[in-house]
Amino acid sequence: MAGCASGLGLSLTVVNSDVTILSKFDDHDSNGNGGGGNGKYGDNNGGGGGGGGGDDDDDEEEKEFGPILKFDEIIKLTEARGVELPSDMMEAAKNVGIRKLLLLRYFELEGAGGLQGFAMRSWAMLRNRMLADPAFLFKIGTEIVIDSCCATFAEVQKRGKDFWNEFELYVADLLVGTVVNIALVGMLAPYARIGQPSISKGFIGRMQHAYMALPSSVFEAERPGCRFSLNQRLATYFYKGIMYGSVGFGCGIIGQGIANLIMTAKRRVNKSEHDVPVPPLLKSAALWGAFLAVSSNTRYQFVNLLERLVEASPLAKQVPPVALAFTVGVRFANNVYGGMQFVDWARLSGVQ
């Protein structure tokens, strides 16, 4: 099976002294034992799964993002900076060490202080995505701001003079939309996997192993020690579609349920012949699930591809704001097109 070999195949690119970790995977056999090297946290000694994972990959990795620091070296660096590593990173340091540039990236992000520093120390899910893509929070913020602005404009146009009378409906839509936006970006984001996950035996263990070998998105870049087959990329598309569909259906139930309760309560107090029918709850939720699974999944896979190509371009490496500006532009265009497409889906399904 193709995948990230050598225990944890860690892939990095260096742009203007910045380190972007693109992927890091544990590789296990179907019984939950280490399948590449010794299956620990970054040891690159030993052959890999489908990525070759030999000495050539090891040399290329070390040349690209530095040596593996041993426990004593890591402790010296952390003490010098007054930083305490999270438990999973400390465990990795004790077992086989940590790549130098990975450690330096953590120091940089944790040292920002405030909420970011606290999150880096306490929230592994965010930390691992920030280690993989330092622009992760920028992309989530961009998605939320663009979608909220587009939604606000559409709501004002749709509700007209009744906007403030139906403000609670608008707020409910906005809150659900924020959750959806975070899921849309986060589910396809590359992330560094630190620590050795527990793998069950039997069928469940094989499923876990297959999932862990998948790329974060269909078009995730290959790097030394980390290779993905065509079947794995296709499986990722359908797997992410299931995840997107589940989020869409769940948020549709919550968001439309709140809206329907408010609409029903208001009409008990003040009925009007101009009242529009209350949208069907399950049908609306099913529409959201199907739309996210098919349309959003496809569009955001290509958004990730375009962003990756621009970020890897010589111009973006010399002028980093170019990549950020492209992110704003491509996500704005994606939101506008997605919004128009959803209206068509809603009309065809009879929800609106």
C-alpha positions in Angstrom: 0.0 0.0 0.0 1.3 3.4 -0.9 1.5 5.9 1.9 3.9 7.7 4.2 6.8 5.4 4.9 9.6 5.2 7.4 7.5 5.2 10.6 6.5 8.9 10.4 7.3 10.2 6.9 7.7 13.9 7.6 7.6 16.2 4.6 8.6 19.9 4.8 9.3 22.7 2.4 11.3 25.8 3.5 10.2 29.1 2.2 12.1 32.2 3.3 13.2 30.5 6.6 9.6 29.4 7.2 8.9 25.7 7.5 5.7 24.1 6.1 5.1 20.5 7.2 2.9 19.0 4.6 2.3 15.5 6.0 3.4 13.2 8.7 2.0 9.7 9.1 2.5 6.6 11.2 2.7 3.5 9.0 1.4 0.2 10.5 0.7 -3.2 9.2 -2.8 -4.6 9.4 -2.2 -6.0 12.9 -1.3 -2.6 14.3 2.5 -3.1 14.3 4.9 -0.7 12.8 5.1 -1.3 9.1 7.8 1.2 8.1 11.0 1.2 10.2 10.0 0.7 13.9 6.7 2.5 13.6 7.7 5.3 16.0 7.5 9.0 15.8 9.8 10.1 13.1 12.5 7.4 12.9 13.6 7.2 9.3 15.6 4.1 9.7 14.2 1.3 7.7 12.2 0.7 4.6 8.7 2.1 4.0 5.4 1.1 2.8 4.7 2.2 -0.8 7.0 5.2 -0.9 10.4 3.6 -1.1 11.5 5.0 2.2 15.1 3.9 1.7 18.4 5.7 2.3 17.9 8.1 -0.6 14.6 9.4 0.9 16.3 9.7 4.3 19.2 11.8 2.8 16.7 14.0 0.9 14.6 14.5 4.0 17.6 15.5 6.2 18.9 17.8 3.5 15.4 19.4 3.2 14.4 19.9 6.8 17.3 19.1 9.0 18.4 16.3 11.3 16.5 14.4 14.0 17.4 16.0 17.3 17.9 13.6 20.2 16.3 13.9 23.6 19.2 15.7 25.3 19.4 18.3 22.4 15.7 18.9 22.6 15.7 19.4 26.3 18.6 21.9 26.0 16.6 23.9 23.4 13.4 23.9 25.3 15.1 24.9 28.5 16.9 27.7 26.8 13.6 29.1 25.4 11.7 28.4 28.6 9.2 26.2 26.7 7.5 23.0 27.9 6.6 20.5 25.2 3.2 18.9 25.2 3.1 15.3 26.4 2.9 13.7 22.9 5.8 15.7 21.6 7.8 14.9 24.7 7.0 11.2 24.2 8.3 11.5 20.6 11.4 13.2 21.8 12.2 10.4 24.3 11.6 7.6 21.8 13.3 8.7 18.6 13.7 12.5 18.7 12.1 15.3 16.7 13.1 16.9 13.4 14.8 20.2 14.0 12.6 22.3 11.8 9.4 20.8 13.3 10.7 21.8 16.7 11.6 25.3 15.6 8.2 25.7 14.0 6.5 24.8 17.3 8.7 27.3 19.2 7.7 30.0 16.8 3.9 29.3 17.0 3.8 28.7 20.7 5.9 31.8 21.3 3.3 34.0 19.8 1.6 34.0 23.2 -2.1 34.9 23.8 -4.8 32.6 22.6 -2.6 31.1 19.9 0.2 30.2 22.3 -2.4 28.6 24.7 -4.0 26.7 21.8 -0.7 25.4 20.6 0.0 24.0 24.0 -3.4 22.6 24.7 -5.2 21.8 21.5 -3.4 19.1 19.5 -5.8 19.3 16.6 -5.1 22.9 15.9 -1.4 22.6 16.7 -0.9 19.8 14.2 -2.6 21.7 11.4 -0.7 24.9 12.2 2.5 23.0 12.1 1.5 21.6 8.7 0.3 24.9 7.3 1.1 28.2 9.2 -1.6 29.9 7.1 -4.3 27.5 8.4 -6.0 30.1 10.7 -5.8 32.7 8.0 -7.6 30.4 5.6 -10.3 29.6 8.2 -10.7 33.3 9.0 -10.9 34.2 5.3 -13.6 31.5 4.8 -15.7 32.7 7.7 -15.4 36.4 6.8 -16.2 35.9 3.1 -19.1 33.6 3.8 -20.5 35.8 6.5 -20.4 38.9 4.3 -22.0 37.1 1.4 -24.6 35.6 3.6 -25.4 39.0 5.2 -25.7 40.6 1.8 -28.0 37.9 0.6 -30.1 38.0 3.8 -30.6 41.7 3.6 -31.6 41.5 0.0 -34.0 38.6 0.7 -35.7 39.8 3.8 -35.7 43.6 3.0 -37.6 45.6 5.6 -38.2 42.5 7.6 -34.5 41.9 8.2 -34.5 43.2 11.8 -37.8 41.5 12.6 -36.2 38.2 11.6 -32.7 39.0 12.9 -32.6 35.8 15.1 -33.0 33.7 12.0 -30.1 35.5 10.4 -28.0 34.9 13.5 -28.9 31.2 13.6 -27.9 30.9 9.9 -24.6 32.7 10.6 -23.7 30.5 13.6 -24.4 27.3 11.7 -22.5 28.7 8.7 -19.4 29.4 10.9 -19.4 25.8 12.0 -19.7 24.5 8.4 -16.9 26.8 7.3 -14.5 25.5 10.0 -15.3 22.0 9.0 -14.9 22.7 5.3 -11.4 24.0 5.8 -10.2 21.8 8.6 -11.2 18.5 7.1 -9.0 18.9 4.1 -6.1 20.6 5.8 -2.8 18.8 6.0 -1.6 18.0 9.5 1.4 16.7 11.4 0.6 13.5 13.3 2.6 13.4 16.5 2.5 10.4 18.8 1.7 6.8 18.0 -2.1 6.2 17.7 -3.6 3.1 19.2 -4.6 0.6 16.5 -7.2 -2.1 17.1 -6.8 -5.6 15.8 -8.8 -7.3 13.2 -11.2 -5.6 10.8 -11.3 -2.3 12.7 -7.5 -2.2 12.9 -7.3 -2.7 9.1 -9.8 0.1 8.6 -7.8 2.4 10.8 -4.6 1.6 9.0 -6.3 2.3 5.6 -7.6 5.6 6.9 -4.3 6.7 8.3 -2.6 6.0 4.9 -5.0 8.3 3.0 -3.9 11.9 2.1 -5.6 14.8 3.8 -7.0 15.9 0.5 -7.2 14.4 -3.0 -4.4 16.6 -4.4 -2.0 16.6 -1.3 1.6 16.8 -2.5 3.9 13.9 -2.4 7.2 14.3 -0.6 10.1 12.0 0.2 8.9 9.0 2.2 5.3 9.9 1.5 3.6 8.6 -1.6 -0.1 8.2 -2.4 -1.6 5.8 -5.0 -4.5 6.8 -7.4 -6.8 4.5 -5.4 -5.9 6.2 -2.2 -6.7 9.6 -3.7 -10.0 8.4 -5.1 -10.8 6.8 -1.7 -10.0 10.2 0.0 -12.6 12.0 -2.3 -15.4 9.6 -1.2 -14.3 9.5 2.4 -14.2 13.3 2.7 -17.6 13.3 0.9 -19.1 11.2 3.6 -17.6 13.4 6.3 -18.8 16.6 4.6 -22.3 15.1 4.1 -22.5 14.1 7.8 -21.5 17.7 8.8 -24.0 19.2 6.3 -26.9 16.9 7.5 -26.1 17.6 11.2 -25.8 21.3 10.8 -28.9 21.3 8.6 -30.9 19.6 11.3 -29.7 22.1 13.9 -29.8 25.3 11.8 -33.1 24.6 10.0 -34.6 23.2 13.3 -33.9 26.5 15.1 -35.2 28.5 12.2 -38.4 26.5 12.1 -39.0 26.8 15.8 -38.6 30.5 15.6 -40.9 30.8 12.6 -43.6 28.6 14.2 -43.5 30.5 17.5 -43.8 33.9 15.7 -46.8 32.7 13.7 -48.6 31.6 16.8 -48.4 35.2 18.0 -48.9 37.0 14.7 -50.2 35.2 11.6 -50.1 36.8 8.2 -51.3 35.8 4.8 -47.9 36.7 3.4 -46.1 34.1 5.6 -44.0 31.6 3.5 -44.4 27.9 4.3 -42.1 26.5 7.0 -39.3 24.5 5.2 -39.4 20.7 5.7 -36.7 19.9 8.3 -35.4 16.5 7.1 -35.6 17.4 3.5 -33.6 20.6 4.1 -31.0 18.8 6.1 -30.7 16.1 3.4 -30.2 18.8 0.9 -27.4 20.3 2.9 -25.8 16.9 3.4 -25.9 16.1 -0.3 -24.7 19.6 -1.3 -21.7 19.5 0.9 -20.9 15.9 0.0 -20.9 16.5 -3.7 -20.5 20.2 -4.6 -18.6 21.5 -1.6 -16.3 18.5 -1.5 -15.4 18.8 -5.2 -14.9 22.5 -5.1 -12.8 22.6 -2.0 -10.6 19.8 -3.2 -9.7 22.0 -6.2 -9.4 25.1 -4.0 -6.7 23.3 -2.0 -4.9 22.2 -5.2 -4.8 25.8 -6.5 -3.6 27.2 -3.2 -0.9 24.5 -3.0 0.3 25.3 -6.6 0.5 29.0 -5.9 2.2 28.6 -2.5 4.9 26.5 -4.2 5.4 29.0 -7.0 8.7 31.0 -7.1 6.7 34.3 -6.9 4.9 33.3 -3.7 8.2 32.1 -2.2 9.8 35.5 -2.9 6.6 37.5 -2.0 4.5 35.5 0.6 1.6 37.9 0.5 0.9 36.8 -3.0 -0.3 33.4 -1.7 -2.5 35.0 0.9 -4.0 37.3 -1.6 -4.7 34.4 -3.9 -6.4 32.5 -1.0 -8.8 35.5 -0.5 -9.5 35.7 -4.2 -10.1 32.0 -4.9 -12.2 31.5 -1.8 -14.3 34.5 -2.6 -15.0 33.2 -6.1 -15.7 29.7 -4.6 -18.2 31.1 -2.1 -20.1 33.1 -4.7 -20.3 30.2 -7.1 -21.3 27.8 -4.4 -24.0 30.1 -3.2 -25.6 30.4 -6.6 -25.3 26.6 -7.1 -27.1 26.0 -3.7 -30.0 28.1 -4.8 -30.4 26.0 -7.9 -30.2 22.8 -5.9 -32.8 24.1 -3.4 -35.2 25.0 -6.2 -34.8 21.7 -8.0 -35.4 19.8 -4.7 -38.4 21.8 -3.9 -37.0 23.1 -0.5 -37.3 26.7 -1.7 
